[in-house]
Amino acid sequence: MNIKIVYLARLREALGCSEEMLTLASASPTLGDVLAALRERGEPWSYELGEGRAVRAAINHEMATSTDALVHAGDEIAFFPPVTGG
């Protein structure tokens, strides 16, 4: 199954790309599965997307509130740092 990954703000800079296509083997992956697949690449993904890092995710432009959120073929997942207003 293929999904589109988009990296915004500091993640785009740290990972050296703004978007990519990712192929997942699981038939019913979750956002947590996507994160695990990206972290398995090693640095810098394992650090930037690691546990405890301030990273948010949206699936098809809707904020994901849990890593248990299901991901479907063709979905777009955006990863970004939290934003504060001023």
C-alpha positions as CSV (number, residue, x, y, z in Angstrom):
1,M,0.0,0.0,0.0
2,N,1.3,3.5,-0.9
3,I,0.8,6.7,1.1
4,K,2.2,10.2,0.7
5,I,4.3,11.6,3.5
6,V,4.8,15.4,3.8
7,Y,7.3,17.0,6.2
8,L,6.8,20.6,7.2
9,A,8.9,23.3,9.0
10,R,11.9,22.0,10.9
11,L,11.3,18.4,9.9
12,R,11.6,19.3,6.2
13,E,15.0,20.9,6.9
14,A,16.2,18.1,9.2
15,L,15.2,15.3,7.0
16,G,16.3,16.9,3.7
17,C,13.0,16.5,1.9
18,S,9.5,18.0,1.8
19,E,7.6,14.9,0.7
20,E,7.9,11.3,-0.4
21,M,5.9,8.2,-1.2
22,L,6.1,5.3,1.3
23,T,5.1,1.7,0.7
24,L,3.8,-0.2,3.7
25,A,3.4,-4.0,3.8
26,S,0.6,-4.0,6.3
27,A,-3.0,-4.3,5.0
28,S,-4.4,-2.1,7.9
29,P,-1.6,0.1,9.1
30,T,-1.9,2.7,11.8
31,L,-0.2,6.0,12.2
32,G,2.0,4.3,14.7
33,D,3.1,1.7,12.0
34,V,4.0,4.6,9.7
35,L,6.1,6.2,12.4
36,A,7.8,2.9,13.2
37,A,8.7,2.3,9.5
38,L,10.2,5.8,9.3
39,R,12.2,5.4,12.5
40,E,13.6,2.2,11.3
41,R,15.6,4.1,8.8
42,G,17.9,5.4,11.5
43,E,19.1,8.9,11.9
44,P,17.8,11.5,11.3
45,W,14.3,10.0,11.2
46,S,14.7,8.0,14.4
47,Y,15.6,11.2,16.3
48,E,13.3,13.7,14.7
49,L,10.2,11.4,14.8
50,G,11.3,9.7,18.1
51,E,9.3,9.2,21.2
52,G,9.0,12.4,23.3
53,R,9.8,14.7,20.3
54,A,7.3,17.5,19.7
55,V,5.8,16.3,16.5
56,R,2.2,16.4,15.3
57,A,0.5,14.5,12.5
58,A,-2.4,15.0,10.2
59,I,-4.0,12.4,7.9
60,N,-5.6,14.0,4.9
61,H,-5.5,17.4,6.5
62,E,-7.3,16.2,9.7
63,M,-5.3,16.3,12.9
64,A,-4.5,12.8,14.2
65,T,-5.2,12.5,17.9
66,S,-3.8,9.0,18.3
67,T,-1.1,6.8,16.8
68,D,-3.9,4.2,16.6
69,A,-5.5,6.1,13.7
70,L,-5.9,4.0,10.7
71,V,-4.1,4.8,7.4
72,H,-5.5,3.9,4.0
73,A,-4.0,3.5,0.6
74,G,-3.5,6.9,-1.0
75,D,-3.7,8.9,2.2
76,E,-1.5,11.9,2.8
77,I,0.2,12.1,6.2
78,A,1.8,15.3,7.2
79,F,4.3,15.5,10.1
80,F,5.1,18.9,11.6
81,P,6.2,20.5,14.9
82,P,3.5,22.2,17.1
83,V,2.9,25.8,16.2
84,T,2.3,28.6,18.7
85,G,0.8,31.9,17.9
86,G,2.0,35.3,19.0
